[in-house]
């Protein structure tokens, strides 16, 4: 990552407006149709959470604002994206695992399995925040929730997604997600484009 001058970017106005705001985070909610992911997961023995993380990375990689992030009082630019997942570890607690986004689904799945297992066994976080812009996720897959708003600590400005248990009906399976982002990094239109893109990636995913 490298520091860039906000005035030389399209985020100049947002940087001035939101960097010192006491609550600069915005949260959107969206109901996704994940029927295809569920089918692919069951048919191919792939983890649903892995497929979600892959689609999140793929959708984000197509929006340039995801390669920027306010860090401290600076605006940083990254060349790559990672997707974070929370892992139940061998100590009965949870650890954090950053997964490098790779357009190759086979490679992404291999990295997912290797790194989550490594983190689970070692109880040591796998951190890529110094080299990649990390999208946080938290999957509460055993619980039915209608939505969640992430905590703003004032330390981590990364975008963050939360979801619970998907819901089955006769014709489709849906999943409600929340997406929290720092207003300096992107505007509502960018976030909406990302969420729409996420749905398209889910619908078009091929193995």
N, C-alpha and C positions, 0 to 999 in steps of 0.2 A: 504494500500500500504506500501511497505517497500523499503528502499534503498538497492541496491545490488552492488557488485563490478563488473564493466564492464569487467575487465580482466578475470573474472570467467565465462563469458558468451560467446556465439557465436557472440556477437556484439562488442567485444573488439576492433577490427580493425576499424569498423565503428565509434565507440565512439571517437577514437583518430583522425580520419580523418575529421569528420563532426561536432563535437560539437562546434567548434570555427569558423566554416565556416560562412561567412556573409549571405549566402542564402542556407541553408541546405535542403530546401523543394524541392520535386520532384512532378510533376503533370502528371498523365496519363489520357487519355480520352478513353472511351469505349462505343460502342453502344450496348445496351442490348435489347433482345427480351422480352418484358414485357406482351406479349399477355395473358399469363396465369394469371398474377396478375390482369389485367383489367377484365377478365372474372370472376375470383373469387370475386373480389371487387363488381362488379355489381350483380352477382348472389346471394351473401350472405350478402349484405348490409354492407360490411367492407370498411374502408377507404383505398384507394390505398397507401397513405403515410405510414400508419401503416404497411401494408404488406411489403413495401419496407424496412422500418426500421427493421422489424423482419428478413427479409432475409439477410440484411447487418449484423446484430448481429450474426445470425446463421453461415454465411460464415466466419466472423472474429473469432468466438469462436473456430474454428478448426485450426487456425494458431497461433503458440505460440508467434510469434513476437508481436502480438496485445496485449499481456499481459505485455509488456515492454513499457516504455515511458521516454524520456529524460525530466527532470523537473529541470529548472535552470541549474546547472552544474553537476547534479546527474542523475543516471539511476535508475528508480523506477520500481518495479515489482508489478503487481496487481493480484488479484485472480478472478476478475469478469470484465465484459464488460458492458458498457451502450451505448445507441445510443441517441444522442441529436437531438431534432427537434425544429424549430423555430415556435412560436405560436403567432397568432394575438390576442392581448389582448383587454380588455374592454375599455382601454383608447385610442384605435386607434393606438397604437404602437405595437412593437413586444417584446416578452419575450422568454427566453431560457428554455427548458425543457429537462432534462436528464431522459431517460427511461431505467430502469434496464433490461438487456437482460434476458429473460426467455425462455427456450426451449419449454415450453408449450405455444402454440399460443393463446389459450383462455385466459390464465393468462396475457400474454403480451398485448393482446388487451384490457383487463380490466384495466391494469395499464396505457396503452396509453390513453384511454378515461378519466380515473379518473384524471391523472396527467396533461394532456393538458387542461382539463376543469378547474382544480384548478389554474393553472398558468394563464389561460386566464382571470379568474375572479379576481384573487388577484393582477395581474400585478407584481408578484414576481417570479424570476427565481427559478427553481428546480435544484439544483446543486449536482451531485454525484461524482465530480472530486476527492474528498478526499478518496473515497472508490473503485471507478471503473475507468478503462481506458475508456475514453469517445470518441466515434467516432462522430464527428460533421457532421451535414447534413443541407443543405439549399435547400428547394424545391420551385422553382419559377414556380409553376404549371400552372400559367395563361399565361406564356410567352414562345414563341418559341426562344430558344437560342441554338447555336451550341456548346457552351462550356463556361467554366468559370474557371479562376485560382484564388484560394483563396489567401487572403492577409496574408503575414507572418509578424507577429507583433514582433517576438522575445520573446514573453511572453508565448503564447500557442503553444505547439508543437504537439498537437493532430492531428491524421489523420482527413481529412475533405472531405465530398462528396457534390457535387452540381449538381442539375439537373433542367431542365425546364419542359415544356409541352411535353407529349409523342406524337408521331406522328403515325397516323393510315394509313395503306395501305390496299390493297385488302386482303393480306394473313397474315399480322402480324402487331403488334403494337410495335414500338421501342422507346427507351429512351436513349439519350446520357447523360452519367454521367462523371464528372471529379472526380478524386481521388487524393488528395494531401496528402503526407506523409513526415515525417522527415527521412532523410537518415540514421540517427543513429538508428532509430527504426527498419527499414527494408530496404531491397534492392529491386531493380526492379523486381526480380524473385518472391519475396514474394508478392509484390503488384499485379503482374500479376496473381499469383495463387489465390489471394483473389478475383480478379475481375472475373476470370473463375469460381471460386467457387460460387460467387454470382449468376452468370447465372444458374449454376446447381441447386442452392437452389430455384430460381424462377421457373425453369422448373419442379422441383419435388415437389413443395409445395402441401400438401394435407390438407384438412380441415376435 
